[in-house]
Amino acid sequence: MKTFFTIAFFSVMVTGYSQTMVNPIIKNYGGIYDLPYADEKIDPTLDYKIAVEVVRASEKPEDVNWALNNVARMLNLHAMAGVPKEKLHVVLAIHGGAAFTVKNNEEYKKKYGVDNPNLGIYRELMDAGVKIVVCGQSLVARDIDKDKMVPGIKVASSMLTTMTTYQLKGYAMLIF
């Protein structure tokens, strides 16, 4: 009987942990689950340098870009593991179809007929210290006015040169 209650207790504990989403850094996006039973864990003593290539547009213009939400998840996962914000160095290189997400609300609404759902996540990512650049080549190719973008997003000469530069600086490369 004691074994039964022990198993039942731990089953409830594991189930309870896996069902509660947390958002330690990016409060309104990128919810994650605490998995205390995970075998492979994040090392909170490391200095994380991560460059993320964001290329795909949202399937629906009224939805937050899934790649941006995934970046929020990545930050929240590291924070939950005890990595301090000072040890998270993240750069996003936006290009291709994702370049339209950097339009300010007025311009986005002109193009899609809805408010830009990415404004909040961009603000939270930048507030968390994420550097966000958009490929200047993508801006020109898509006729996006650099003066009508989300405030705080910088223009890079190219995504190609941004990613190679950060790779040579020792950043891990991710593509979303």
Backbone as a ProteinNet text record, in pm:
[ID]
protein_1_A
[PRIMARY]
MKTFFTIAFFSVMVTGYSQTMVNPIIKNYGGIYDLPYADEKIDPTLDYKIAVEVVRASEKPEDVNWALNNVARMLNLHAMAGVPKEKLHVVLAIHGGAAFTVKNNEEYKKKYGVDNPNLGIYRELMDAGVKIVVCGQSLVARDIDKDKMVPGIKVASSMLTTMTTYQLKGYAMLIF
[TERTIARY]
82.7	0	87.6	196.5	286.2	345.7	381.2	435.3	333	208.6	101.4	90.3	89	76.8	200.6	316.8	438.6	432.9	393.9	382.4	276.1	162.8	54.5	101	172.5	221.3	314.1	412.3	506.3	440.2	341.9	268.2	195.4	134	63.5	163.3	278.2	379.4	430.1	463.3	513.6	406.2	284.1	173.5	150.5	155.7	135.2	241	367	474.1	457.3	420.2	415.6	296.7	202.8	83.7	80.9	178	179.2	285.7	241.3	337.4	393.7	521.8	586.7	651.4	668.1	727.3	821.9	941.5	1029.4	1087.5	1112.6	1169.3	1069.8	1023.9	928.9	790.3	728.2	608.1	483.3	466.7	342.2	354.5	473.4	496.9	592.1	594.6	694.3	681.8	559.8	539.5	604.3	660.7	731.6	688.3	724.1	693.3	820.9	812.7	923.2	926.5	1040	1055.1	1167.2	1138.7	1243.2	1301.8	1232.9	1279.8	1363.9	1389.1	1468.1	1609	1661.3	1796.6	1902.2	1871.9	1963	1917.4	2004.7	1965.1	2058.9	2009.3	2086	2187.4	2309.4	2414.3	2408.6	2365.2	2350.4	2483	2596.2	2725.3	2784.2	2726.3	2779.5	2733.8	2810.2	2776.7	2719.2	2590.2	2522	2522.7	2579.1	2581.2	2507.4	2391.4	2303.7	2257.4	2277.3	2226.5	2115.6	2002.7	1886	1846.8	1840.2	1792.6	1641.8	1566.6	1420	1379.9	1326	1301	1154	1076.9	939.4	838.9	745.4	633.5	531.7	442.5	332.3	237.9	174.2	75.7	-44.4	-80.5	-191.4	-136.6	-163.6	-106.5	-153.7	-262.8	-312	-244.3	-159.2	-90.8	50.9	95.4	234.9	322.7	431.3	523.7	573.8	557.5	593	741	827.8	971.1	1004.2	938.2	959.8	914.4	802.3	754.1	853.2	916	1014.7	1138.8	1177	1289	1251.9	1128.5	1081.5	1088	1048.2	1056.1	1200.7	1292.8	1433.9	1485.7	1451.6	1494.1	1433.4	1305.5	1238.6	1297.1	1332	1393.4	1526.7	1607.9	1737.4	1719.5	1626.4	1601.9	1551.4	1460.6	1406.9	1518.5	1620.5	1732.6	1834.2	1810	1899.5	2005.1	1997	2092.1	2050.7	2138.1	2101.7	2096.9	2015.1	2002.1	2137.4	2229.4	2361	2441.9	2403.6	2475.6	2402.5	2297.5	2223	2247.7	2321.4	2353.8	2286.3	2174.8	2093.8	2078.2	2099.1	2082.6	1984.7	1885.3	1793.2	1825.9	1834.2	1852.1	1725.2	1640.4	1511.6	1532.7	1475.7	1485.6	1375.1	1376.5	1277	1136.1	1043.2	903.4	881.7	971.6	958.5	985	1046.3	1076.7	950.5	838	713.7	671.2	719.7	682.3	741.8	844.3	908	838.4	735.4	660.2	591.7	587.7	513.3	364.8	285.2	144.8	69.2	92.8	21.6	52.4	179.9	220.6	173.7	180.5	135.7	-14	-87.5	-233.2	-268.4	-190.8	-213.1	-196.4	-96.2	-66.4	-164.2	-195.4	-271.6	-413.5	-446.2	-580.2	-601.9	-494	-501.2	-383.3	-397.4	-286.2	-169.7	-49.1	69.5	73.9	53.7	51	189.7	293.9	431.3	490.1	416.7	470.6	505.8	418.1	440.8	559.5	571.2	682.2	815	814.7	938	980.1	885.9	917.8	974.4	909.6	957.4	1094.5	1118.1	1249.4	1357.5	1330.9	1429.5	1450.6	1342.6	1355.6	1438.8	1440.3	1518.8	1663.5	1697.1	1835.1	1864.6	1763.4	1784.5	1810.2	1916.2	1946.4	1871.7	1793.5	1714.5	1755.4	1797.2	1831.8	1750.9	1720.6	1650.6	1744.4	1740.7	1823.6	1784.1	1878.6	1851.9	1817.3	1875.5	1844.3	1697.6	1648.2	1506.9	1415.3	1456.1	1374.7	1359.3	1471.6	1467.7	1388.4	1413.6	1346	1194.7	1150.7	1007.6	945.8	1022.2	974.7	923.2	1001.5	968.1	1050.8	984.4	1049	1115.7	1247.1	1321.7	1274.7	1210.9	1161.2	1021.4	965.2	830.6	832.6	936.9	953.5	923.9	918.7	904.9	1024.9	1001.3	1112.7	1206.9	1337	1437.2	1499.9	1434.8	1491.6	1590	1708.6	1816.1	1822.1	1882.1	1898	2041.2	2054	2184	2205	2329.3	2357.4	2290.5	2299.6	2246.4	2234.9	2140	2132.4	2255.4	2298.5	2412.1	2537	2567.4	2687.4	2668.5	2547.3	2520.2	2545.5	2492	2507	2652.7	2724.2	2864.1	2948.9	2920.2	2994.5	2975.1	2850.6	2825	2876	2875.2	2931.1	3080.4	3150.6	3293.7	3322.5	3222.7	3236.3	3203.1	3171.9	3147.2	3002.1	2909.1	2766.7	2718.1	2632.4	2563.3	2458.8	2438.4	2345.7	2217.8	2104.5	1974.4	1897.3	1813.4	1728.4	1584.7	1499.9	1356.1	1280.9
-119.1	0	126.1	122.1	236.8	265.2	159.3	174	238.7	197.4	253.4	404	447.6	590.6	668.8	607.7	672.8	693.9	590.3	600.8	703.4	699.7	794.5	937.5	959.8	1093	1147.4	1066.9	1113.1	1129.5	1048.4	1064.2	1197.3	1232.7	1360.8	1475.3	1463.2	1568.6	1591.8	1484.3	1496.5	1554.5	1506.2	1557.5	1704.9	1742	1881.5	1972.4	1928.1	2009.1	2027.4	1921.7	1928.1	2007.1	2040.1	2108.1	2257.2	2307.2	2448.5	2520.9	2609.7	2686.1	2801.6	2830.7	2942.7	3033.6	3158.8	3260.3	3347.7	3297.6	3373	3503.2	3513.4	3637.4	3705.6	3634.5	3689.3	3653.4	3747.5	3720.8	3684	3737.8	3717.2	3623.8	3566.1	3478.8	3367.2	3262	3157.3	3078.9	3048.2	2969.3	2832.2	2786.3	2658	2578	2451	2362.1	2330.3	2332.2	2290.4	2138.2	2081.2	1935.9	1893.3	1883.6	1849.3	1710.3	1626	1490.1	1479.9	1591.4	1588.5	1538.6	1455.9	1402.5	1497.8	1560.7	1657.1	1796.2	1868.4	1998.4	2109.3	2229.3	2348.8	2375.3	2410.8	2441.9	2591.5	2627.4	2769.2	2843.6	2772.4	2839.4	2888	2843.4	2881.9	3021.2	3079.9	3207.9	3174.4	3196.2	3155.2	3266.8	3235	3327	3257.2	3312.1	3244.8	3344.5	3309.4	3388.8	3308.4	3373.1	3304.6	3370.4	3289.1	3334	3311.7	3419.7	3411.7	3443.6	3344.5	3360.2	3350.2	3270.9	3244.9	3343.6	3379.8	3464.2	3377.4	3440.6	3367.7	3317.3	3203.8	3152.9	3246.1	3306.1	3401.3	3533.5	3644	3772.4	3818.8	3763.7	3802.9	3724.8	3627.3	3546	3596.2	3583.7	3613	3515.3	3565	3480	3368.3	3244.1	3127.6	3127.4	3175.9	3177.5	3273.8	3389.1	3483.9	3422.8	3352.1	3284.4	3175.9	3109.8	3006.8	3068.5	3186.8	3257.7	3291.6	3335.9	3363.7	3236.5	3123.1	2995.1	2964	2986	2958.6	3042	3170.9	3256.9	3209.6	3176.9	3130.9	2998.9	2908.6	2781.3	2804.8	2891.9	2920.6	2987.2	3080.3	3148.5	3050.8	2962.8	2865.4	2775.1	2751.6	2666.7	2742	2871.6	2948	3028.7	3036.9	3118.9	3265.4	3350	3491.3	3562.7	3667.5	3743.6	3791.6	3821.5	3871.1	3766.3	3640.1	3532.6	3485	3556.9	3525.5	3636	3603.9	3699.3	3647.1	3708.1	3657.7	3766.3	3725.9	3814.6	3748.1	3823.6	3774.7	3843.6	3765.7	3819.7	3786.6	3887.4	3871.2	3891.7	3803.9	3823.1	3745.7	3751.4	3680	3725.3	3630.7	3661.5	3716.8	3684	3734.6	3884.6	3941.8	4085.7	4170.2	4121.2	4199	4216.6	4130.6	4142.2	4265.8	4325.6	4443	4573.7	4566.8	4688.6	4743.3	4875.7	4932.7	4901.5	4929.8	4888.3	4947.7	5075.3	5141.9	5074.6	5048.2	4986.5	4840.8	4770.2	4630.3	4623.4	4714.1	4716.7	4750.7	4839.6	4871	4746.2	4667.1	4548.1	4434.4	4408.9	4289	4315.2	4439.9	4470.1	4436	4402.5	4371.9	4439.2	4458.3	4512.1	4413.3	4466.5	4381.7	4308.2	4175.7	4099.7	4078.6	4119.9	4096.6	4211.4	4321	4438	4405.9	4336.4	4304.6	4213.1	4110.8	4017.1	4083	4166.9	4239.5	4326.2	4396.6	4482.9	4399.9	4288.1	4205.4	4145	4102.6	4047.4	4154.1	4274.4	4382.1	4421.7	4425.8	4458.5	4354.3	4230.9	4123.6	4124.2	4220.1	4232.3	4167.4	4117	4055.5	4165.5	4147.9	4240.7	4190.4	4278.6	4238.8	4324.1	4255.3	4323.3	4261.7	4344	4295.8	4314.4	4219.4	4221.9	4339.5	4428.7	4542.3	4498.9	4389.3	4336.1	4294.5	4232.8	4192.7	4314.1	4418.7	4540.9	4599.7	4613.3	4672.5	4583.1	4452.6	4359.5	4356.9	4386.1	4381.8	4520.9	4622.5	4761	4799.6	4764.1	4798.8	4921.3	5026.2	5152.3	5138.3	5160.1	5147.1	5245.6	5353.6	5453.1	5420.3	5310.4	5270.3	5129.7	5107	4976.5	4987.4	4872.8	4865.8	4938.3	5034.2	5105.7	5009.2	5033.4	4952.7	4845.2	4808.8	4709.3	4780.2	4722.4	4781.8	4716.2	4787.2	4735.2	4684.3	4561.9	4503.2	4510.5	4511.3	4508.8	4388.4	4276.6	4151.4	4049.8	3959.4	3848.4	3760.7	3742.2	3654.4	3699.2	3827.8	3877.4	3885.2	3909.3	3911.6	3773.5	3670.8	3535.5	3489.3	3517.8	3474.6	3550.9	3678.5	3757.8	3701.4	3673.9	3621.8	3478.9	3400.7	3266	3274	3365	3380.7	3438.4	3502.2	3552.2	3444.2	3322.9	3211.8	3188	3246	3227.4	3094.9	3026.4	2908.5	2957.4	2882.4	2923.1	2840.4	2909.5	2843.7	2905.5	2825.8	2876.1	2842.5	2945.3	2925.3	2981.9
0	0	0	77.5	83.9	-54.9	-126.7	-261.6	-354	-342.9	-425.3	-403.9	-278.5	-249.3	-296	-283.5	-330.3	-481.7	-554.7	-700.3	-737.2	-670.8	-698.7	-672.5	-562.1	-527.9	-636.4	-677.5	-779.1	-915.3	-946.1	-1071.9	-1074.3	-963.2	-953.9	-963.5	-898.1	-901	-1043.6	-1115.3	-1251.6	-1341.7	-1328.9	-1409.2	-1379.2	-1254.2	-1215.8	-1274.4	-1271.1	-1327.2	-1477.2	-1546.3	-1691.7	-1743.8	-1660	-1707.8	-1676.4	-1604.5	-1568.6	-1650.5	-1738.6	-1818.7	-1736.6	-1761.2	-1693.8	-1798.6	-1762.2	-1849.9	-1767.5	-1733.7	-1644.5	-1699.8	-1830	-1885.9	-1978.4	-2077.2	-2174.4	-2122.7	-2056.8	-1976.8	-2055.9	-2175.1	-2248.9	-2368.2	-2387.5	-2502.6	-2461.2	-2541.9	-2522.8	-2394.4	-2353.9	-2232.4	-2243.5	-2133.4	-2130.6	-2009.2	-2009.4	-1897.6	-1820.7	-1690.2	-1605.6	-1606.8	-1642.1	-1647.6	-1553.2	-1424.8	-1328.9	-1351.1	-1424.8	-1450.3	-1578	-1646.9	-1770.8	-1741.9	-1830.9	-1815.8	-1872.1	-1983.3	-2045.4	-2004.5	-1935.5	-1881.2	-1926.9	-1921.2	-1955.1	-1844.2	-1882.9	-1786	-1753.2	-1632.7	-1598.3	-1580.6	-1585.4	-1568.8	-1701.2	-1812.1	-1943.1	-1984.2	-2073.9	-2134.8	-2272.5	-2292.1	-2414.8	-2518	-2635.3	-2748.6	-2862.7	-2899.7	-2995.6	-3101.8	-3228	-3340.2	-3406.8	-3427.1	-3483	-3614.6	-3718.3	-3848.9	-3852.9	-3869.5	-3876.7	-4020.1	-4089.7	-4232.7	-4272.2	-4201.3	-4245.9	-4189.3	-4274.7	-4231.6	-4158.9	-4087.2	-4023.5	-4131.8	-4105.3	-4200.9	-4209.6	-4096.7	-4092	-4039.2	-4108.1	-4065.7	-3928.1	-3877.6	-3745.1	-3631.9	-3666.7	-3565.9	-3540.8	-3416	-3382.6	-3459.9	-3513.5	-3587.6	-3497.1	-3542.6	-3459.8	-3424.6	-3514.1	-3486.6	-3372.9	-3370.4	-3260.7	-3129.1	-3132.2	-3011.7	-2968.1	-3064.9	-3032.6	-2967.8	-3012	-2948.4	-2804.1	-2782.5	-2645.9	-2561.4	-2618.8	-2547.2	-2509.7	-2603.6	-2578.8	-2461.4	-2460.2	-2349.3	-2217.7	-2219.6	-2097.6	-2048	-2139.1	-2098.8	-2029	-2084.9	-2022.8	-1885.9	-1877.5	-1749.4	-1644.3	-1683.2	-1588.3	-1534	-1616.5	-1575.4	-1490.2	-1467.7	-1382	-1454.9	-1587.4	-1662.9	-1646.5	-1590.9	-1574.6	-1709.8	-1719	-1844.4	-1895.7	-1805.5	-1844.3	-1920	-1909.8	-1979.1	-2104	-2142.7	-2265	-2367	-2470.9	-2577	-2703.9	-2739.9	-2851	-2956.8	-3081.3	-3196.4	-3291.7	-3337.1	-3439.6	-3570.7	-3677.8	-3812.5	-3890.5	-3906.8	-3974.2	-4124.1	-4206.1	-4351.5	-4421.6	-4553.9	-4633.5	-4598.4	-4599.3	-4569.5	-4430.5	-4337.8	-4200.3	-4192.3	-4295.5	-4293.6	-4278.2	-4327	-4314.2	-4168.1	-4079.3	-3937.7	-3872.2	-3934.3	-3873.4	-3910.6	-3993.7	-4028.1	-3903.2	-3890.8	-3778.6	-3797.5	-3698.1	-3701.9	-3820.3	-3847.1	-3957.1	-4091.2	-4115.5	-4242.3	-4252	-4141.4	-4138.8	-4168.5	-4106.5	-4125.7	-4270.8	-4332.5	-4474.2	-4560.8	-4528.7	-4609.8	-4583.2	-4454.7	-4418.6	-4368.6	-4337.9	-4287.8	-4141.5	-4069.8	-3925.8	-3856.2	-3724.4	-3646.4	-3648.3	-3635.9	-3632.1	-3498	-3498.2	-3373.2	-3313	-3384.3	-3340.2	-3259	-3246.7	-3176.3	-3031.4	-2962.2	-2821.3	-2800	-2882.8	-2864.6	-2900.9	-3004.2	-3036.3	-2917.7	-2855.9	-2742.5	-2626.9	-2595.1	-2483.5	-2512.5	-2636.4	-2671.2	-2657.1	-2708.3	-2696.6	-2550.8	-2472.8	-2330.2	-2256.3	-2307.3	-2246.1	-2295	-2381.4	-2427.5	-2561.7	-2629.5	-2760.3	-2863.4	-2941.1	-3050.2	-3173.1	-3235.4	-3351.7	-3470.6	-3577.3	-3701.5	-3814.8	-3913	-4032.1	-4151	-4239.7	-4359.5	-4449	-4475.9	-4563	-4704.6	-4748.4	-4881.3	-4889.4	-4782.6	-4778	-4776.4	-4704.7	-4701.1	-4840.9	-4911.4	-5045	-5140.5	-5137.4	-5228.3	-5206.3	-5083.4	-5050.3	-5036.2	-5071.6	-5067	-4927.9	-4825.6	-4687.3	-4648.9	-4605.4	-4569	-4432.2	-4428.1	-4302	-4195.6	-4237	-4142	-4090.5	-4136.1	-4094.2	-4035.5	-3954.6	-3890.3	-3740.9	-3676.8	-3531.8	-3470.3	-3380.4	-3317.5	-3244.3	-3260.9	-3192.3	-3279.1	-3388.6	-3479.3	-3571.3	-3585	-3665.1	-3802.7	-3898.2	-4033.9	-4050.6	-4101.6	-4133.7	-4284.5	-4327.5	-4471.6	-4535.4	-4465	-4517.6	-4404.7	-4415.7	-4320.9	-4338.3	-4461.9	-4490.1	-4415.2	-4421.4	-4354.6	-4203.3	-4159.8	-4015.2	-3955.2	-4018.8	-3964.3	-3968.3	-4077.1	-4082.4	-3980.8	-3962.1	-3863.6	-3723.1	-3686.7	-3552.1	-3535.6	-3642.4	-3632.8	-3602.1	-3668.8	-3644.4	-3505.6	-3444.5	-3307.2	-3204	-3251.4	-3159.7	-3122.5	-3194.4	-3166	-3224.3	-3150.5	-3202.8	-3301.9	-3408.9	-3515.2	-3510.4	-3512	-3520.6	-3636.8	-3701	-3809.7	-3776	-3771.8	-3749	-3867.3
[MASK]
++++++++++++++++++++++++++++++++++++++++++++++++++++++++++++++++++++++++++++++++++++++++++++++++++++++++++++++++++++++++++++++++++++++++++++++++++++++++++++++++++++++++++++++++

